[in-house]
Amino acid sequence: MVDASTTLCKFIEENNQDCGWKEYIRRTCARFKCRLCKRTWPSNKVMVIFHMHLNNHTHQGIIKVRCFRQNCKICTDAPMEQPHIDEDNVLIMLEGLMKNIRKKFYKEVFEEMDKKPQGVEVKSPHEPDHCEGCRAGICSQGQSMP
C-alpha cells in the first residue's frame, strides 16, 4: 500500500515537472463565480494537471494538483476564479488519477478508457481569452489533449 499526500499548487505547468515526477492532465467540467459582479458561468473545458512522485524507499507518494482558472468576460480586470467542480466529477478525476498512478509507477495495464466527466449545460462558446488553460497552451482550444 502506498501513502500519498496531496498539495494544491498554483504554479505547476505542463511538461515542467521535476526529475522523477510523472504528469497526468485531465479536462473536467465545472462552474465559476465572479467575485466582482457575482455572475456565474459553466464550462466543460476546465483543465487540471496532476504531478506525481513516488519515493521508492519509503513507498510514499506526493501529488501536486493545479486547477486552471477562468475570469469573467463582463468585468474589466476581473480576477481569475477557481473552478467549483461537483463531487461526481472530482471522483471521476480521482479514479483516473489512481489508474494513471498504477500505470506509470506500477506498470499495470488497463483496457478501459477513463470515464468522461459529467457535462454542464453551456450556452456560449469557450472563451480562450478568459481561460488560464488556453493561455498556458494546454486547453483543448489551444492544443489537443495527449
C-alpha angles and dihedrals in degrees: 000000000000124000115214134186121204127214126189106223130186095194109055115113137194114278090001101103122136121256111290093021123119127208135222121183120194135180117215141166125255147149129246134202125201111229090207104051099011091234114154129207137177126228132192090191107069114142124213125186123200122194113195133191130180121201101214093199097054096025088227123134135207123207123192117195131196122186111197115231136219132207134217116274091207102053122074111237091003114183120241111264129213116241120250103221116192120237095252092056092045089054091048090052092047091050089052091046092052091050090048092051090049091049097045101038104027101029093234117162125225123187099191121081124240114274115258117243120254105261127230124222108264121189100184134043124267112278109220092187090062098041122094090200092057091047089052090049097241102098115103087246091060101033136003118257117256 
